[in-house]
Amino acid sequence: MKRGLLFFLSLGACAQVVCTLGPNSASYKSSEDQRPTSDAMLLASRVNAAAKTMCGTTCPAVIVLRNTTSSNVMLIVDKGQGKLVYSPQFFGLVEEKYGDAGVVAIIAHVLGHALDDTLGAAWIKSGWSPELRADSWAGCVLAKNNLSAADTGSALNALAIYPSAAHPAWAMRLPVIRVGYTQCGGTGSVFDAVKIVR
C-alpha cells in the first residue's frame, strides 16, 4: 500500500510537532499510529498531485497515518521523517460538513508547512508567520486542484472553521490564501465570490 507523499521536513532528530489543528496535541501517542484509510489516502493523493506540479521530483516524502489519539490533524517530524497524522473522527466530521474539498484544504494547509520548508516562492512575504505561509501554500494547492466554485467555498470554509491555536484572525488569513490561490492559476473572481459561514 502506498503511504508516502512527496514532502519532507529536515527539522532535526527528535519528534517535533510542526502544526496541529485542534486542542491537546499532548494526547498523541505515536504507538497508536495506523495505516491511513483508503479514502484519506485518495484525498491526500490529490494534494500530492497538485504539489508535485510545483516540486517535481525534488520533493521528499511525508507519510500519512491515522491515529485516534491525534489532535484532529498534525504534522510531526520524528527522527527526520515527516508524518501527517490525522484523527479519523475529525476527517469524518470535516467530510460530512464540507465534503472532499474540506479535507483536501485541511491536508493542503498542514502540508503547506512542508512546502514552505522545501520550496521558495517570490509571492511569499518575508513578514508572514509560518501559519500564514502554510495558508498561502494551501491556497496554491487548492488552485492546482481545479476545484469548482462550490468546492472552493467548501475548502475555504473548512480552513476558516478549523484554525490552529497559532493562526492569526481569519481577516489576516484570507488575503494570504488568496495570494497563493491566484499565483498558482486560480481565478480571483471565483475566490472572491465565496461566502464564509462561521
GUKEKOL-20376 format. One record per residue: residue number from 1; x, y, z of N, C-alpha, C in turn; residue in one letter. Coordinates in steps of 0.02 Angstrom, whole numbers, plus 50000, padded with zeros to 5 digits. Example, Ala and Ser with C-alpha at 12.3 -4.5 7.8 and 13.67 -1.06 7.14 Angstrom:
// residues 2
+-----+-------+-------+-------+-------+-------+-------+-------+-------+-------+-----+
|   n |   n_X |   n_Y |   n_Z |  ca_X |  ca_Y |  ca_Z |   c_X |   c_Y |   c_Z | res |
+-----+-------+-------+-------+-------+-------+-------+-------+-------+-------+-----+
|   1 | 50660 | 49716 | 50390 | 50615 | 49775 | 50390 | 50660 | 49835 | 50390 |   A |
|   2 | 50642 | 49888 | 50354 | 50684 | 49947 | 50357 | 50645 | 50002 | 50394 |   S |
+-----+-------+-------+-------+-------+-------+-------+-------+-------+-------+-----+
// end
This chain:
// residues 198
+-----+-------+-------+-------+-------+-------+-------+-------+-------+-------+-----+
|   n |   n_X |   n_Y |   n_Z |  ca_X |  ca_Y |  ca_Z |   c_X |   c_Y |   c_Z | res |
+-----+-------+-------+-------+-------+-------+-------+-------+-------+-------+-----+
|   1 | 50042 | 49941 | 50000 | 50000 | 50000 | 50000 | 50044 | 50062 | 50000 |   M |
|   2 | 50030 | 50109 | 49956 | 50069 | 50171 | 49952 | 50050 | 50216 | 50011 |   K |
|   3 | 50100 | 50235 | 50052 | 50086 | 50275 | 50110 | 50120 | 50343 | 50107 |   R |
|   4 | 50165 | 50353 | 50062 | 50204 | 50414 | 50063 | 50178 | 50469 | 50018 |   G |
|   5 | 50187 | 50529 | 50039 | 50177 | 50587 | 49997 | 50246 | 50616 | 49984 |   L |
|   6 | 50249 | 50669 | 49944 | 50314 | 50691 | 49922 | 50342 | 50750 | 49959 |   L |
|   7 | 50330 | 50755 | 50024 | 50357 | 50809 | 50064 | 50402 | 50783 | 50119 |   F |
|   8 | 50445 | 50827 | 50143 | 50490 | 50808 | 50197 | 50513 | 50871 | 50232 |   F |
|   9 | 50518 | 50869 | 50297 | 50547 | 50924 | 50334 | 50610 | 50901 | 50368 |   L |
|  10 | 50662 | 50940 | 50363 | 50726 | 50921 | 50395 | 50735 | 50962 | 50458 |   S |
|  11 | 50697 | 50947 | 50510 | 50698 | 50987 | 50570 | 50731 | 50953 | 50630 |   L |
|  12 | 50774 | 50905 | 50618 | 50810 | 50876 | 50674 | 50790 | 50805 | 50688 |   G |
|  13 | 50822 | 50776 | 50739 | 50815 | 50705 | 50754 | 50761 | 50690 | 50805 |   A |
|  14 | 50738 | 50738 | 50846 | 50688 | 50722 | 50896 | 50619 | 50742 | 50870 |   C |
|  15 | 50568 | 50708 | 50896 | 50500 | 50721 | 50873 | 50480 | 50793 | 50888 |   A |
|  16 | 50450 | 50826 | 50839 | 50429 | 50895 | 50846 | 50362 | 50904 | 50810 |   Q |
|  17 | 50314 | 50932 | 50846 | 50250 | 50949 | 50815 | 50260 | 51015 | 50778 |   V |
|  18 | 50251 | 51013 | 50712 | 50260 | 51072 | 50671 | 50194 | 51111 | 50666 |   V |
|  19 | 50139 | 51075 | 50660 | 50073 | 51106 | 50654 | 50021 | 51058 | 50683 |   C |
|  20 | 49974 | 51087 | 50718 | 49918 | 51047 | 50742 | 49854 | 51088 | 50737 |   T |
|  21 | 49803 | 51060 | 50708 | 49738 | 51092 | 50704 | 49694 | 51057 | 50756 |   L |
|  22 | 49687 | 51088 | 50812 | 49647 | 51058 | 50865 | 49682 | 51062 | 50932 |   G |
|  23 | 49645 | 51049 | 50984 | 49672 | 51054 | 51052 | 49710 | 50991 | 51072 |   P |
|  24 | 49750 | 50998 | 51123 | 49779 | 50942 | 51159 | 49823 | 50896 | 51117 |   N |
|  25 | 49874 | 50924 | 51086 | 49921 | 50882 | 51049 | 49961 | 50837 | 51095 |   S |
|  26 | 49961 | 50852 | 51160 | 49996 | 50810 | 51209 | 49965 | 50741 | 51216 |   A |
|  27 | 49902 | 50733 | 51194 | 49869 | 50667 | 51200 | 49893 | 50617 | 51147 |   S |
|  28 | 49929 | 50642 | 51096 | 49952 | 50599 | 51041 | 50000 | 50545 | 51065 |   Y |
|  29 | 49987 | 50483 | 51046 | 50030 | 50426 | 51061 | 50052 | 50394 | 50995 |   K |
|  30 | 50115 | 50401 | 50978 | 50140 | 50375 | 50914 | 50133 | 50300 | 50909 |   S |
|  31 | 50131 | 50265 | 50966 | 50124 | 50193 | 50965 | 50056 | 50171 | 50936 |   S |
|  32 | 50009 | 50217 | 50930 | 49943 | 50201 | 50904 | 49935 | 50222 | 50831 |   E |
|  33 | 49989 | 50242 | 50798 | 49986 | 50259 | 50727 | 49966 | 50197 | 50687 |   D |
|  34 | 49922 | 50207 | 50638 | 49899 | 50153 | 50595 | 49900 | 50176 | 50523 |   Q |
|  35 | 49896 | 50129 | 50477 | 49891 | 50146 | 50406 | 49829 | 50189 | 50395 |   R |
|  36 | 49834 | 50235 | 50348 | 49775 | 50277 | 50334 | 49721 | 50237 | 50299 |   P |
|  37 | 49660 | 50262 | 50303 | 49606 | 50231 | 50265 | 49616 | 50247 | 50191 |   T |
|  38 | 49586 | 50207 | 50149 | 49594 | 50218 | 50077 | 49564 | 50284 | 50054 |   S |
|  39 | 49508 | 50305 | 50086 | 49479 | 50369 | 50066 | 49523 | 50428 | 50086 |   D |
|  40 | 49555 | 50424 | 50144 | 49602 | 50477 | 50164 | 49662 | 50479 | 50117 |   A |
|  41 | 49686 | 50422 | 50097 | 49743 | 50421 | 50051 | 49724 | 50448 | 49982 |   M |
|  42 | 49663 | 50435 | 49961 | 49640 | 50461 | 49897 | 49641 | 50537 | 49898 |   L |
|  43 | 49617 | 50567 | 49953 | 49616 | 50640 | 49959 | 49687 | 50667 | 49967 |   L |
|  44 | 49729 | 50633 | 50005 | 49798 | 50655 | 50013 | 49835 | 50650 | 49946 |   A |
|  45 | 49817 | 50602 | 49905 | 49847 | 50595 | 49838 | 49830 | 50654 | 49793 |   S |
|  46 | 49770 | 50682 | 49802 | 49751 | 50742 | 49764 | 49797 | 50800 | 49782 |   R |
|  47 | 49810 | 50808 | 49847 | 49856 | 50861 | 49869 | 49926 | 50847 | 49843 |   V |
|  48 | 49946 | 50784 | 49846 | 50011 | 50763 | 49822 | 50020 | 50779 | 49748 |   N |
|  49 | 49970 | 50764 | 49708 | 49974 | 50776 | 49635 | 49980 | 50851 | 49621 |   A |
|  50 | 49943 | 50891 | 49658 | 49947 | 50964 | 49649 | 50016 | 50989 | 49669 |   A |
|  51 | 50042 | 50965 | 49725 | 50107 | 50987 | 49748 | 50163 | 50965 | 49701 |   A |
|  52 | 50155 | 50908 | 49672 | 50206 | 50882 | 49626 | 50215 | 50928 | 49566 |   K |
|  53 | 50163 | 50964 | 49547 | 50170 | 51012 | 49491 | 50216 | 51069 | 49510 |   T |
|  54 | 50225 | 51080 | 49575 | 50270 | 51133 | 49599 | 50340 | 51106 | 49615 |   M |
|  55 | 50343 | 51046 | 49641 | 50407 | 51018 | 49666 | 50441 | 50972 | 49617 |   C |
|  56 | 50403 | 50941 | 49573 | 50432 | 50891 | 49528 | 50459 | 50832 | 49567 |   G |
|  57 | 50518 | 50812 | 49549 | 50549 | 50753 | 49582 | 50590 | 50771 | 49642 |   T |
|  58 | 50594 | 50835 | 49660 | 50637 | 50855 | 49716 | 50602 | 50855 | 49783 |   T |
|  59 | 50538 | 50838 | 49786 | 50503 | 50838 | 49850 | 50509 | 50771 | 49884 |   C |
|  60 | 50540 | 50769 | 49943 | 50543 | 50706 | 49981 | 50476 | 50687 | 50012 |   P |
|  61 | 50474 | 50636 | 50053 | 50411 | 50605 | 50075 | 50390 | 50623 | 50146 |   A |
|  62 | 50324 | 50627 | 50154 | 50291 | 50630 | 50219 | 50240 | 50573 | 50218 |   V |
|  63 | 50241 | 50531 | 50269 | 50193 | 50477 | 50271 | 50127 | 50502 | 50302 |   I |
|  64 | 50073 | 50470 | 50284 | 50007 | 50486 | 50310 | 49986 | 50428 | 50355 |   V |
|  65 | 49966 | 50445 | 50416 | 49945 | 50395 | 50465 | 49881 | 50418 | 50499 |   L |
|  66 | 49840 | 50370 | 50520 | 49782 | 50387 | 50560 | 49796 | 50366 | 50632 |   R |
|  67 | 49766 | 50403 | 50678 | 49778 | 50390 | 50749 | 49722 | 50422 | 50789 |   N |
|  68 | 49686 | 50382 | 50827 | 49630 | 50409 | 50866 | 49654 | 50455 | 50922 |   T |
|  69 | 49718 | 50454 | 50940 | 49743 | 50500 | 50992 | 49768 | 50566 | 50962 |   T |
|  70 | 49767 | 50572 | 50896 | 49789 | 50634 | 50863 | 49743 | 50692 | 50879 |   S |
|  71 | 49772 | 50750 | 50883 | 49733 | 50811 | 50893 | 49708 | 50836 | 50825 |   S |
|  72 | 49653 | 50810 | 50802 | 49623 | 50824 | 50737 | 49670 | 50805 | 50680 |   N |
|  73 | 49719 | 50847 | 50664 | 49770 | 50830 | 50614 | 49834 | 50866 | 50634 |   V |
|  74 | 49890 | 50832 | 50625 | 49954 | 50858 | 50648 | 50008 | 50843 | 50596 |   M |
|  75 | 50057 | 50887 | 50592 | 50118 | 50872 | 50554 | 50173 | 50867 | 50605 |   L |
|  76 | 50205 | 50809 | 50605 | 50257 | 50793 | 50654 | 50319 | 50773 | 50617 |   I |
|  77 | 50376 | 50794 | 50642 | 50440 | 50770 | 50616 | 50471 | 50728 | 50672 |   V |
|  78 | 50485 | 50665 | 50656 | 50513 | 50619 | 50705 | 50571 | 50582 | 50673 |   D |
|  79 | 50631 | 50592 | 50700 | 50692 | 50560 | 50675 | 50701 | 50573 | 50601 |   K |
|  80 | 50688 | 50635 | 50581 | 50698 | 50654 | 50511 | 50642 | 50635 | 50464 |   G |
|  81 | 50590 | 50601 | 50488 | 50534 | 50579 | 50447 | 50473 | 50624 | 50461 |   Q |
|  82 | 50444 | 50652 | 50409 | 50383 | 50692 | 50415 | 50323 | 50646 | 50417 |   G |
|  83 | 50277 | 50661 | 50463 | 50215 | 50621 | 50469 | 50155 | 50667 | 50474 |   K |
|  84 | 50107 | 50657 | 50430 | 50042 | 50689 | 50437 | 49998 | 50638 | 50473 |   L |
|  85 | 49978 | 50654 | 50534 | 49938 | 50608 | 50574 | 49869 | 50639 | 50584 |   V |
|  86 | 49818 | 50602 | 50566 | 49750 | 50629 | 50571 | 49707 | 50585 | 50615 |   Y |
|  87 | 49658 | 50617 | 50646 | 49606 | 50583 | 50683 | 49552 | 50563 | 50634 |   S |
|  88 | 49534 | 50499 | 50630 | 49481 | 50480 | 50584 | 49414 | 50513 | 50600 |   P |
|  89 | 49401 | 50526 | 50664 | 49340 | 50559 | 50683 | 49339 | 50631 | 50655 |   Q |
|  90 | 49396 | 50665 | 50657 | 49400 | 50733 | 50632 | 49390 | 50735 | 50557 |   F |
|  91 | 49425 | 50692 | 50520 | 49416 | 50691 | 50448 | 49344 | 50675 | 50430 |   F |
|  92 | 49312 | 50630 | 50468 | 49242 | 50613 | 50456 | 49197 | 50673 | 50466 |   G |
|  93 | 49210 | 50712 | 50518 | 49171 | 50772 | 50532 | 49179 | 50824 | 50476 |   L |
|  94 | 49241 | 50836 | 50455 | 49254 | 50884 | 50401 | 49221 | 50860 | 50336 |   V |
|  95 | 49227 | 50796 | 50321 | 49197 | 50768 | 50261 | 49121 | 50777 | 50262 |   E |
|  96 | 49090 | 50764 | 50319 | 49018 | 50770 | 50325 | 48994 | 50842 | 50314 |   E |
|  97 | 49033 | 50890 | 50341 | 49012 | 50960 | 50338 | 49035 | 50995 | 50274 |   K |
|  98 | 49094 | 50978 | 50248 | 49124 | 51015 | 50191 | 49142 | 50971 | 50132 |   Y |
|  99 | 49129 | 50907 | 50135 | 49144 | 50862 | 50079 | 49219 | 50851 | 50070 |   G |
| 100 | 49236 | 50819 | 50015 | 49306 | 50803 | 50000 | 49349 | 50866 | 49998 |   D |
| 101 | 49321 | 50921 | 49971 | 49360 | 50983 | 49964 | 49382 | 51009 | 50032 |   A |
| 102 | 49341 | 51000 | 50083 | 49360 | 51022 | 50151 | 49420 | 50983 | 50177 |   G |
| 103 | 49419 | 50918 | 50167 | 49476 | 50877 | 50190 | 49538 | 50894 | 50149 |   V |
| 104 | 49530 | 50903 | 50084 | 49588 | 50922 | 50042 | 49618 | 50987 | 50067 |   V |
| 105 | 49576 | 51036 | 50085 | 49601 | 51100 | 50110 | 49639 | 51092 | 50175 |   A |
| 106 | 49614 | 51052 | 50221 | 49648 | 51040 | 50285 | 49716 | 51008 | 50273 |   I |
| 107 | 49717 | 50956 | 50231 | 49781 | 50923 | 50215 | 49828 | 50973 | 50181 |   I |
| 108 | 49801 | 51013 | 50135 | 49843 | 51062 | 50100 | 49875 | 51112 | 50147 |   A |
| 109 | 49838 | 51134 | 50198 | 49868 | 51180 | 50246 | 49924 | 51147 | 50285 |   H |
| 110 | 49909 | 51087 | 50311 | 49960 | 51053 | 50353 | 50022 | 51040 | 50311 |   V |
| 111 | 50013 | 51016 | 50250 | 50071 | 51003 | 50208 | 50101 | 51067 | 50180 |   L |
| 112 | 50064 | 51122 | 50185 | 50091 | 51187 | 50166 | 50153 | 51204 | 50208 |   G |
| 113 | 50155 | 51179 | 50269 | 50215 | 51189 | 50311 | 50275 | 51153 | 50279 |   H |
| 114 | 50263 | 51093 | 50253 | 50318 | 51057 | 50220 | 50339 | 51091 | 50156 |   A |
| 115 | 50290 | 51115 | 50118 | 50306 | 51152 | 50056 | 50347 | 51214 | 50072 |   L |
| 116 | 50328 | 51248 | 50125 | 50363 | 51309 | 50145 | 50435 | 51294 | 50164 |   D |
| 117 | 50446 | 51237 | 50196 | 50513 | 51218 | 50215 | 50555 | 51196 | 50155 |   D |
| 118 | 50521 | 51169 | 50104 | 50555 | 51140 | 50046 | 50565 | 51189 | 49989 |   T |
| 119 | 50515 | 51231 | 49977 | 50515 | 51275 | 49919 | 50519 | 51348 | 49939 |   L |
| 120 | 50534 | 51388 | 49892 | 50529 | 51460 | 49899 | 50483 | 51486 | 49845 |   G |
| 121 | 50453 | 51543 | 49856 | 50411 | 51574 | 49805 | 50416 | 51650 | 49813 |   A |
| 122 | 50420 | 51684 | 49758 | 50427 | 51757 | 49759 | 50366 | 51790 | 49791 |   A |
| 123 | 50309 | 51758 | 49789 | 50248 | 51787 | 49816 | 50241 | 51777 | 49891 |   W |
| 124 | 50284 | 51738 | 49923 | 50282 | 51729 | 49995 | 50316 | 51790 | 50027 |   I |
| 125 | 50281 | 51825 | 50070 | 50308 | 51885 | 50102 | 50351 | 51867 | 50163 |   K |
| 126 | 50407 | 51900 | 50171 | 50454 | 51884 | 50225 | 50423 | 51894 | 50294 |   S |
| 127 | 50375 | 51939 | 50302 | 50345 | 51952 | 50367 | 50290 | 51904 | 50387 |   G |
| 128 | 50271 | 51858 | 50342 | 50217 | 51812 | 50358 | 50241 | 51760 | 50409 |   W |
| 129 | 50199 | 51743 | 50456 | 50213 | 51690 | 50505 | 50213 | 51623 | 50470 |   S |
| 130 | 50240 | 51570 | 50502 | 50236 | 51504 | 50472 | 50165 | 51482 | 50455 |   P |
| 131 | 50116 | 51500 | 50497 | 50047 | 51481 | 50483 | 50020 | 51517 | 50422 |   E |
| 132 | 50038 | 51581 | 50413 | 50015 | 51616 | 50353 | 50049 | 51589 | 50291 |   L |
| 133 | 50113 | 51572 | 50296 | 50146 | 51544 | 50237 | 50115 | 51477 | 50218 |   R |
| 134 | 50098 | 51435 | 50268 | 50064 | 51372 | 50254 | 49996 | 51384 | 50223 |   A |
| 135 | 49961 | 51435 | 50246 | 49896 | 51453 | 50215 | 49905 | 51472 | 50142 |   D |
| 136 | 49957 | 51511 | 50127 | 49968 | 51531 | 50059 | 49982 | 51471 | 50014 |   S |
| 137 | 50023 | 51424 | 50039 | 50036 | 51363 | 50001 | 49972 | 51322 | 49993 |   W |
| 138 | 49929 | 51322 | 50045 | 49865 | 51286 | 50039 | 49823 | 51317 | 49984 |   A |
| 139 | 49822 | 51384 | 49979 | 49786 | 51417 | 49925 | 49812 | 51395 | 49857 |   G |
| 140 | 49878 | 51390 | 49852 | 49909 | 51367 | 49790 | 49887 | 51296 | 49773 |   C |
| 141 | 49889 | 51252 | 49821 | 49868 | 51182 | 49810 | 49795 | 51179 | 49790 |   V |
| 142 | 49753 | 51220 | 49821 | 49682 | 51220 | 49803 | 49673 | 51241 | 49730 |   L |
| 143 | 49710 | 51292 | 49709 | 49706 | 51314 | 49639 | 49728 | 51259 | 49591 |   A |
| 144 | 49782 | 51225 | 49609 | 49809 | 51171 | 49567 | 49761 | 51111 | 49564 |   K |
| 145 | 49715 | 51106 | 49612 | 49665 | 51052 | 49612 | 49606 | 51067 | 49566 |   N |
| 146 | 49603 | 51127 | 49537 | 49549 | 51146 | 49492 | 49480 | 51132 | 49521 |   N |
| 147 | 49469 | 51155 | 49582 | 49405 | 51144 | 49615 | 49351 | 51186 | 49583 |   L |
| 148 | 49290 | 51162 | 49585 | 49233 | 51202 | 49563 | 49224 | 51261 | 49611 |   S |
| 149 | 49182 | 51309 | 49593 | 49169 | 51366 | 49637 | 49139 | 51342 | 49703 |   A |
| 150 | 49093 | 51294 | 49700 | 49062 | 51268 | 49761 | 49113 | 51233 | 49805 |   A |
| 151 | 49157 | 51193 | 49775 | 49208 | 51159 | 49813 | 49260 | 51207 | 49842 |   D |
| 152 | 49275 | 51260 | 49804 | 49321 | 51311 | 49831 | 49290 | 51342 | 49893 |   T |
| 153 | 49225 | 51355 | 49891 | 49190 | 51381 | 49950 | 49193 | 51333 | 50009 |   G |
| 154 | 49182 | 51269 | 49996 | 49186 | 51219 | 50050 | 49256 | 51216 | 50079 |   S |
| 155 | 49306 | 51218 | 50035 | 49376 | 51216 | 50057 | 49393 | 51275 | 50102 |   A |
| 156 | 49374 | 51335 | 50081 | 49390 | 51395 | 50120 | 49351 | 51395 | 50186 |   L |
| 157 | 49290 | 51372 | 50185 | 49252 | 51370 | 50248 | 49282 | 51320 | 50297 |   N |
| 158 | 49308 | 51264 | 50272 | 49342 | 51216 | 50316 | 49404 | 51247 | 50347 |   A |
| 159 | 49443 | 51283 | 50306 | 49502 | 51317 | 50333 | 49484 | 51370 | 50385 |   L |
| 160 | 49428 | 51404 | 50374 | 49407 | 51457 | 50420 | 49385 | 51430 | 50487 |   A |
| 161 | 49352 | 51373 | 50486 | 49321 | 51347 | 50547 | 49370 | 51305 | 50590 |   I |
| 162 | 49424 | 51281 | 50559 | 49471 | 51238 | 50596 | 49542 | 51266 | 50596 |   Y |
| 163 | 49553 | 51324 | 50627 | 49621 | 51351 | 50629 | 49661 | 51318 | 50686 |   P |
| 164 | 49727 | 51326 | 50682 | 49768 | 51305 | 50739 | 49767 | 51361 | 50790 |   S |
| 165 | 49790 | 51347 | 50849 | 49794 | 51399 | 50901 | 49841 | 51454 | 50881 |   A |
| 166 | 49890 | 51440 | 50839 | 49940 | 51489 | 50818 | 49917 | 51533 | 50760 |   A |
| 167 | 49859 | 51518 | 50731 | 49836 | 51556 | 50674 | 49815 | 51626 | 50695 |   H |
| 168 | 49831 | 51676 | 50653 | 49802 | 51742 | 50664 | 49728 | 51742 | 50644 |   P |
| 169 | 49696 | 51798 | 50651 | 49625 | 51803 | 50635 | 49612 | 51789 | 50561 |   A |
| 170 | 49551 | 51765 | 50546 | 49533 | 51747 | 50478 | 49542 | 51807 | 50430 |   W |
| 171 | 49529 | 51867 | 50454 | 49537 | 51926 | 50412 | 49609 | 51934 | 50387 |   A |
| 172 | 49657 | 51909 | 50423 | 49727 | 51909 | 50400 | 49742 | 51850 | 50356 |   M |
| 173 | 49710 | 51794 | 50369 | 49725 | 51732 | 50333 | 49696 | 51733 | 50262 |   R |
| 174 | 49634 | 51757 | 50254 | 49600 | 51753 | 50190 | 49640 | 51786 | 50133 |   L |
| 175 | 49667 | 51847 | 50141 | 49705 | 51877 | 50086 | 49768 | 51837 | 50069 |   P |
| 176 | 49798 | 51805 | 50118 | 49859 | 51766 | 50107 | 49842 | 51703 | 50068 |   V |
| 177 | 49787 | 51670 | 50086 | 49765 | 51611 | 50048 | 49750 | 51632 | 49976 |   I |
| 178 | 49719 | 51690 | 49968 | 49703 | 51715 | 49901 | 49766 | 51726 | 49859 |   R |
| 179 | 49819 | 51752 | 49890 | 49882 | 51763 | 49854 | 49907 | 51697 | 49826 |   V |
| 180 | 49910 | 51645 | 49868 | 49933 | 51580 | 49844 | 49887 | 51552 | 49790 |   G |
| 181 | 49823 | 51561 | 49800 | 49773 | 51536 | 49752 | 49782 | 51568 | 49683 |   Y |
| 182 | 49786 | 51634 | 49682 | 49791 | 51669 | 49617 | 49861 | 51661 | 49586 |   T |
| 183 | 49913 | 51656 | 49627 | 49980 | 51648 | 49600 | 49989 | 51579 | 49567 |   Q |
| 184 | 49946 | 51532 | 49586 | 49952 | 51464 | 49559 | 49896 | 51448 | 49509 |   C |
| 185 | 49867 | 51499 | 49480 | 49820 | 51489 | 49425 | 49747 | 51493 | 49442 |   G |
| 186 | 49730 | 51503 | 49506 | 49660 | 51509 | 49524 | 49632 | 51576 | 49503 |   G |
| 187 | 49567 | 51578 | 49489 | 49534 | 51638 | 49466 | 49511 | 51679 | 49527 |   T |
| 188 | 49535 | 51741 | 49530 | 49520 | 51785 | 49587 | 49446 | 51796 | 49596 |   G |
| 189 | 49407 | 51802 | 49542 | 49335 | 51815 | 49548 | 49299 | 51755 | 49579 |   S |
| 190 | 49322 | 51694 | 49564 | 49293 | 51634 | 49596 | 49307 | 51636 | 49671 |   V |
| 191 | 49369 | 51650 | 49689 | 49389 | 51654 | 49759 | 49348 | 51708 | 49795 |   F |
| 192 | 49343 | 51766 | 49765 | 49310 | 51823 | 49797 | 49235 | 51813 | 49806 |   D |
| 193 | 49205 | 51769 | 49766 | 49133 | 51757 | 49770 | 49114 | 51710 | 49827 |   A |
| 194 | 49164 | 51678 | 49859 | 49150 | 51630 | 49912 | 49121 | 51665 | 49973 |   V |
| 195 | 49068 | 51637 | 50000 | 49039 | 51661 | 50063 | 49065 | 51617 | 50120 |   K |
| 196 | 49095 | 51649 | 50169 | 49121 | 51613 | 50226 | 49067 | 51612 | 50280 |   I |
| 197 | 49047 | 51553 | 50302 | 48996 | 51543 | 50353 | 49031 | 51516 | 50414 |   V |
| 198 | 49034 | 51556 | 50466 | 49070 | 51535 | 50527 | 49024 | 51530 | 50585 |   R |
+-----+-------+-------+-------+-------+-------+-------+-------+-------+-------+-----+
// end
